[in-house]
Amino acid sequence: MANPFSGKNLFIDFDSTFVKVETIDELASVSLENDPDKNTKINLIRDITNQAMSGELDFPTALEKRLHILSLDLNQINLITDKISTLISDSFKKNKKLIKQHAENIWIISGGFTQIIIPIVKDYGIKSSHVIANTFTIDGDRVTGCETSNPLFKNKGKVHAIKSINTKGEAIM
């Protein structure tokens, strides 16, 4: 069988593509579960997201603000990773064997987080070096933010990240 990826690199988004959900929504669900101000905080996160989507707020600022509201710890990150790993999109589950066969030509690119994405996509043969996403900064067991030097933390981060990778062949998003 001919390699359908020959000379091509496929870049796949993670949230609402590889998985059926938005990671930030799942982070909010888990981290705010017992918070008495849960609804207010979820609405604030939604407002910040909408401001970023409409261009009123840049992506890095929006991400930092949302993470600050969530106040995450490593246990919650593990819970969310386990939960999201059960929510892989049907088309990816159906094509798992094909993805594994051609994982060398497949990249995950996301505004999400490496600590969540890598454990999920490794079962599909996608190496951690092929995951381009934000990375949490951690102090003890608390998430303190994201690595700000990461291209995905910046506006138009996906475009910059794809251009910065030294791949041979065509890039398909």
N, C-alpha and C positions, 0 to 999 in steps of 0.2 A: 504494500500500500504506500502510495506517495505521501510524503510529509506535507500536510496542508500549511504548515508554518515555515516551510523552507524559505529562507531569506526574509522572514517577517518576525516581528516581535509584537506580541499581543499584550496590551496594557488594559487591565480590567479594574474597574472601580470596585470597592468592597461593599460599602453601605448601599442597601437597596439594589444591589446587583449580585455580587457573590453571595451575600446573605440577604434575607428578606426584610431586614430592619435597619434602622439608623442607630449606630452605636451610641450616639449622644443621648438618644431617647432611652435606650436600655440602661445607660449609666445613671440617668435621672431616676428611672424606675427603681433600681436597686439601692442607690445611695440615699434616696429621699423616702424610702419605704416607711420608716417610723418617724419622720420629721413632721411635727405639728403644722409647719408652714409649707408642706409639700405642694399643695395646689398653687400657692402664691409663687413659689420658686420655679415650678414647672412653667407657669405662665411667663415668668421673667425670662427663663431660658428660651422659650418660644419667641418672645419679643426680640431678644438679642439675635436669635437666628434670623428672624424676618428682617431686622435692620441690616444684618450682614448680606442677606440675599438681595436686598434692594439697593445696596451700595452706600447706605447711611453709615455703616460701620465696617472697618476693614476686618478681614478674616482673623488675623492674629489677635486683635483686641477682642473680637467676639469669642474666640476660643478660650482665651485666658479668663474672660468674665464668666463664661459658662462653667469652666472647671473650678473657679473659685466658689461659685454657688454650690457645686456638687460636693466639694470637700471629700474626695475619694481616698480610700486606703487600699492596700494590696489585696486584702481579703475580698473586697468588693470587685476589684479587677478580675480576680480568679472566678468569682461567681458569675460575672457578666460574660467572661470568656466561655465558661461552661454552657451558659444559657444560649449564647449566640451560636455556638458550635452545633446546636440542634436546629438552627434556623437557616441552614444553607439553602439557597434557591434550588428549586427542583431541577432546573436545566443543568446546574453544575453537578448535582448528585447523579443525575442520569448519565452525564458524560465524564465521570470521575476517571475511568480507565483512560480515555483519550487525553484528558488533562495531564494525568501522570506521565503518559507516553511523550508528551510534548512540553513538559514543565520547563525545560531549558529555554523555551521561547516565550514563556508566559511570565508576566509581571503583575503584581497587585499594586495599584497606586491609589492612595486614599488620604483624605484629610483626617481619617481615624488614627488609630494608635497601634504601633508595632507590637506592644505587649499583649494586645488582644488578637490582632490579625495573624501573627506568625504561628501561634499554636493551632489555629484553625486551618490555615491553608497548607501546613506541612503534611497533613494527611492526603493532600492532593499532589504531593511531590514538589510543591513550590518552595524553593529554598528561601531562607530568611534574607539572603542577599538580593532576592527578587521581590522583596516587599519594601515599597517606598511609601512611608507614612510618618506621621508625627510620632515622637517618642516622649513618653511621660518623663518628667524629672521627679525624683523621689528622694525624700528625706526620712530615714527610718522606714516606717511603713505607710507614710502619707504621700499622696501625689501633691506636688507643689506647683506643677505647671507643665510646660512642654519645652523641649530643646528649641531655643529660638534661632539657632543657626541652621536648622533643618529647612531645606527648600519648601517643604510642604507646609511649614508654619507661616510662610509668606503669601501675599496676594499672588494669584496666578501661579501658585506653587507647583501644580501638576505639569504645567507647560515647561517651567524651568527645570523641574526634576527630570522629565523625559529627555530634554535637550542635553542635560548634564551627563546622562548615562552613555557610556561608550559601547553602543550596540552596533552590530553590523546589520544592514538590511533596513527594511521599511518598518516604521513604528505605526501600529494600528491601535487606536483607543476605542 
